[in-house]
Amino acid sequence: MSDKKLKKIIEQAIQGNELAFDHFLQDVFKKLKPQLLSLTNSEAEVQDVFIVSMQKFWERFIVNQEQLPKNSTAYIYIMCKNAWLISKRNLWNSFTLKDDLNQLKDKEEVTYENTQDTIKDLEQEWLQKRALSEALESLSPKCKTLMESEIDPEIKLKDLQQRLGFQNYQALVQAKYNCKKRLIKKVYEIFDQLITYK
C-alpha cells in the first residue's frame, strides 16, 4: 500500500470513519500471519501480538497523530516481533489460554507412579483449572464469547464483530485484548486465593 493511500486511511480514521482502517488491518494481518506463525509457532500468540501491536499503532498514528513510517507493513511486523519478545519475558502476557487448557486436558488421566509427585501435580492442575473456570464465569457475556474464540479454532474473530454488536474490527480487537487482560489478572487472583486457603 502506498504512503499516500495509508495517510488517507489514517485521516478518515481520525475523523471517525474507521471502515477503511479495519480493511487495512485485515489485509496486513493476512500478509503478516505466515511470518508471525513461523516466529511464534502458535495461532493464539499470532493473534495476541497482532492485537497488542495494533493498539500501539492506533495510539501512535491515530490518537497521537505521529508521522507514519515509510513501510507500514514492515514496521508493523517489527512491532509484532517486539511485542512477542516482550511477552516471552512477561508472565502476564505469555499466558496462552488455549495452550494452558489443552495441557490441563492432556493431563487429566493420571498414573499413580511416584504417588507423592502425582498428587501434588494433580492438586496444582485442579487449582489452575478451577481458577480458570471461576475467572471465565466472572467475565461479561461478551468477554466470555471473545475468550471462547481463543479456545475454539472454529470461531473466527471477524465473524464475532456483527454478532456482538461492535461497530468496527478495531473495537472488537480492543475489546478482546481488554477481556484477556482481565481474565489473566482474575485467574492469578483466584489461583493465589485457592493456594492460600486450600
MODELLER restraints for C-alpha pairs under 7 A, 6 or more apart:
rsr = mdl.restraints
at = mdl.atoms
rsr.add(forms.Gaussian(group=physical.xy_distance, feature=features.Distance(at['CA:3:A'], at['CA:70:A']), mean=6.80, stdev=0.5))
rsr.add(forms.Gaussian(group=physical.xy_distance, feature=features.Distance(at['CA:9:A'], at['CA:20:A']), mean=5.84, stdev=0.5))
rsr.add(forms.Gaussian(group=physical.xy_distance, feature=features.Distance(at['CA:9:A'], at['CA:21:A']), mean=5.79, stdev=0.5))
rsr.add(forms.Gaussian(group=physical.xy_distance, feature=features.Distance(at['CA:10:A'], at['CA:21:A']), mean=6.91, stdev=0.5))
rsr.add(forms.Gaussian(group=physical.xy_distance, feature=features.Distance(at['CA:10:A'], at['CA:62:A']), mean=6.35, stdev=0.5))
rsr.add(forms.Gaussian(group=physical.xy_distance, feature=features.Distance(at['CA:12:A'], at['CA:18:A']), mean=6.58, stdev=0.5))
rsr.add(forms.Gaussian(group=physical.xy_distance, feature=features.Distance(at['CA:13:A'], at['CA:21:A']), mean=6.45, stdev=0.5))
rsr.add(forms.Gaussian(group=physical.xy_distance, feature=features.Distance(at['CA:13:A'], at['CA:62:A']), mean=6.90, stdev=0.5))
rsr.add(forms.Gaussian(group=physical.xy_distance, feature=features.Distance(at['CA:14:A'], at['CA:62:A']), mean=5.65, stdev=0.5))
rsr.add(forms.Gaussian(group=physical.xy_distance, feature=features.Distance(at['CA:18:A'], at['CA:168:A']), mean=6.99, stdev=0.5))
rsr.add(forms.Gaussian(group=physical.xy_distance, feature=features.Distance(at['CA:19:A'], at['CA:168:A']), mean=6.75, stdev=0.5))
rsr.add(forms.Gaussian(group=physical.xy_distance, feature=features.Distance(at['CA:22:A'], at['CA:168:A']), mean=6.69, stdev=0.5))
rsr.add(forms.Gaussian(group=physical.xy_distance, feature=features.Distance(at['CA:22:A'], at['CA:169:A']), mean=5.50, stdev=0.5))
rsr.add(forms.Gaussian(group=physical.xy_distance, feature=features.Distance(at['CA:22:A'], at['CA:170:A']), mean=6.23, stdev=0.5))
rsr.add(forms.Gaussian(group=physical.xy_distance, feature=features.Distance(at['CA:28:A'], at['CA:73:A']), mean=6.50, stdev=0.5))
rsr.add(forms.Gaussian(group=physical.xy_distance, feature=features.Distance(at['CA:32:A'], at['CA:77:A']), mean=6.78, stdev=0.5))
rsr.add(forms.Gaussian(group=physical.xy_distance, feature=features.Distance(at['CA:36:A'], at['CA:46:A']), mean=5.84, stdev=0.5))
rsr.add(forms.Gaussian(group=physical.xy_distance, feature=features.Distance(at['CA:37:A'], at['CA:43:A']), mean=6.57, stdev=0.5))
rsr.add(forms.Gaussian(group=physical.xy_distance, feature=features.Distance(at['CA:37:A'], at['CA:46:A']), mean=6.14, stdev=0.5))
rsr.add(forms.Gaussian(group=physical.xy_distance, feature=features.Distance(at['CA:40:A'], at['CA:46:A']), mean=6.63, stdev=0.5))
rsr.add(forms.Gaussian(group=physical.xy_distance, feature=features.Distance(at['CA:44:A'], at['CA:96:A']), mean=6.95, stdev=0.5))
rsr.add(forms.Gaussian(group=physical.xy_distance, feature=features.Distance(at['CA:44:A'], at['CA:150:A']), mean=6.58, stdev=0.5))
rsr.add(forms.Gaussian(group=physical.xy_distance, feature=features.Distance(at['CA:49:A'], at['CA:80:A']), mean=5.29, stdev=0.5))
rsr.add(forms.Gaussian(group=physical.xy_distance, feature=features.Distance(at['CA:49:A'], at['CA:83:A']), mean=5.60, stdev=0.5))
rsr.add(forms.Gaussian(group=physical.xy_distance, feature=features.Distance(at['CA:49:A'], at['CA:84:A']), mean=5.72, stdev=0.5))
rsr.add(forms.Gaussian(group=physical.xy_distance, feature=features.Distance(at['CA:50:A'], at['CA:80:A']), mean=5.77, stdev=0.5))
rsr.add(forms.Gaussian(group=physical.xy_distance, feature=features.Distance(at['CA:51:A'], at['CA:173:A']), mean=6.08, stdev=0.5))
rsr.add(forms.Gaussian(group=physical.xy_distance, feature=features.Distance(at['CA:51:A'], at['CA:177:A']), mean=6.64, stdev=0.5))
rsr.add(forms.Gaussian(group=physical.xy_distance, feature=features.Distance(at['CA:52:A'], at['CA:83:A']), mean=6.92, stdev=0.5))
rsr.add(forms.Gaussian(group=physical.xy_distance, feature=features.Distance(at['CA:53:A'], at['CA:76:A']), mean=6.98, stdev=0.5))
rsr.add(forms.Gaussian(group=physical.xy_distance, feature=features.Distance(at['CA:53:A'], at['CA:79:A']), mean=5.65, stdev=0.5))
rsr.add(forms.Gaussian(group=physical.xy_distance, feature=features.Distance(at['CA:53:A'], at['CA:80:A']), mean=5.52, stdev=0.5))
rsr.add(forms.Gaussian(group=physical.xy_distance, feature=features.Distance(at['CA:53:A'], at['CA:83:A']), mean=6.70, stdev=0.5))
rsr.add(forms.Gaussian(group=physical.xy_distance, feature=features.Distance(at['CA:60:A'], at['CA:66:A']), mean=5.75, stdev=0.5))
rsr.add(forms.Gaussian(group=physical.xy_distance, feature=features.Distance(at['CA:61:A'], at['CA:67:A']), mean=6.91, stdev=0.5))
rsr.add(forms.Gaussian(group=physical.xy_distance, feature=features.Distance(at['CA:61:A'], at['CA:68:A']), mean=6.63, stdev=0.5))
rsr.add(forms.Gaussian(group=physical.xy_distance, feature=features.Distance(at['CA:69:A'], at['CA:75:A']), mean=6.85, stdev=0.5))
rsr.add(forms.Gaussian(group=physical.xy_distance, feature=features.Distance(at['CA:87:A'], at['CA:93:A']), mean=4.98, stdev=0.5))
rsr.add(forms.Gaussian(group=physical.xy_distance, feature=features.Distance(at['CA:87:A'], at['CA:94:A']), mean=5.05, stdev=0.5))
rsr.add(forms.Gaussian(group=physical.xy_distance, feature=features.Distance(at['CA:88:A'], at['CA:94:A']), mean=5.66, stdev=0.5))
rsr.add(forms.Gaussian(group=physical.xy_distance, feature=features.Distance(at['CA:92:A'], at['CA:184:A']), mean=6.73, stdev=0.5))
rsr.add(forms.Gaussian(group=physical.xy_distance, feature=features.Distance(at['CA:97:A'], at['CA:150:A']), mean=6.79, stdev=0.5))
rsr.add(forms.Gaussian(group=physical.xy_distance, feature=features.Distance(at['CA:97:A'], at['CA:151:A']), mean=6.95, stdev=0.5))
rsr.add(forms.Gaussian(group=physical.xy_distance, feature=features.Distance(at['CA:98:A'], at['CA:150:A']), mean=5.95, stdev=0.5))
rsr.add(forms.Gaussian(group=physical.xy_distance, feature=features.Distance(at['CA:98:A'], at['CA:151:A']), mean=4.77, stdev=0.5))
rsr.add(forms.Gaussian(group=physical.xy_distance, feature=features.Distance(at['CA:104:A'], at['CA:125:A']), mean=6.52, stdev=0.5))
rsr.add(forms.Gaussian(group=physical.xy_distance, feature=features.Distance(at['CA:112:A'], at['CA:118:A']), mean=6.46, stdev=0.5))
rsr.add(forms.Gaussian(group=physical.xy_distance, feature=features.Distance(at['CA:127:A'], at['CA:191:A']), mean=6.55, stdev=0.5))
rsr.add(forms.Gaussian(group=physical.xy_distance, feature=features.Distance(at['CA:127:A'], at['CA:194:A']), mean=6.75, stdev=0.5))
rsr.add(forms.Gaussian(group=physical.xy_distance, feature=features.Distance(at['CA:128:A'], at['CA:191:A']), mean=6.40, stdev=0.5))
rsr.add(forms.Gaussian(group=physical.xy_distance, feature=features.Distance(at['CA:131:A'], at['CA:187:A']), mean=5.28, stdev=0.5))
rsr.add(forms.Gaussian(group=physical.xy_distance, feature=features.Distance(at['CA:131:A'], at['CA:190:A']), mean=5.32, stdev=0.5))
rsr.add(forms.Gaussian(group=physical.xy_distance, feature=features.Distance(at['CA:131:A'], at['CA:191:A']), mean=5.19, stdev=0.5))
rsr.add(forms.Gaussian(group=physical.xy_distance, feature=features.Distance(at['CA:132:A'], at['CA:187:A']), mean=5.42, stdev=0.5))
rsr.add(forms.Gaussian(group=physical.xy_distance, feature=features.Distance(at['CA:135:A'], at['CA:183:A']), mean=6.02, stdev=0.5))
rsr.add(forms.Gaussian(group=physical.xy_distance, feature=features.Distance(at['CA:135:A'], at['CA:186:A']), mean=5.45, stdev=0.5))
rsr.add(forms.Gaussian(group=physical.xy_distance, feature=features.Distance(at['CA:135:A'], at['CA:187:A']), mean=5.37, stdev=0.5))
rsr.add(forms.Gaussian(group=physical.xy_distance, feature=features.Distance(at['CA:136:A'], at['CA:144:A']), mean=6.38, stdev=0.5))
rsr.add(forms.Gaussian(group=physical.xy_distance, feature=features.Distance(at['CA:136:A'], at['CA:183:A']), mean=6.74, stdev=0.5))
rsr.add(forms.Gaussian(group=physical.xy_distance, feature=features.Distance(at['CA:142:A'], at['CA:164:A']), mean=6.67, stdev=0.5))
rsr.add(forms.Gaussian(group=physical.xy_distance, feature=features.Distance(at['CA:143:A'], at['CA:179:A']), mean=5.50, stdev=0.5))
rsr.add(forms.Gaussian(group=physical.xy_distance, feature=features.Distance(at['CA:146:A'], at['CA:176:A']), mean=5.88, stdev=0.5))
rsr.add(forms.Gaussian(group=physical.xy_distance, feature=features.Distance(at['CA:149:A'], at['CA:155:A']), mean=5.13, stdev=0.5))
rsr.add(forms.Gaussian(group=physical.xy_distance, feature=features.Distance(at['CA:149:A'], at['CA:156:A']), mean=6.71, stdev=0.5))
rsr.add(forms.Gaussian(group=physical.xy_distance, feature=features.Distance(at['CA:149:A'], at['CA:157:A']), mean=6.56, stdev=0.5))
rsr.add(forms.Gaussian(group=physical.xy_distance, feature=features.Distance(at['CA:158:A'], at['CA:169:A']), mean=6.90, stdev=0.5))
rsr.add(forms.Gaussian(group=physical.xy_distance, feature=features.Distance(at['CA:161:A'], at['CA:168:A']), mean=6.91, stdev=0.5))
rsr.add(forms.Gaussian(group=physical.xy_distance, feature=features.Distance(at['CA:161:A'], at['CA:169:A']), mean=6.44, stdev=0.5))
rsr.add(forms.Gaussian(group=physical.xy_distance, feature=features.Distance(at['CA:161:A'], at['CA:172:A']), mean=6.17, stdev=0.5))
rsr.add(forms.Gaussian(group=physical.xy_distance, feature=features.Distance(at['CA:166:A'], at['CA:172:A']), mean=5.94, stdev=0.5))
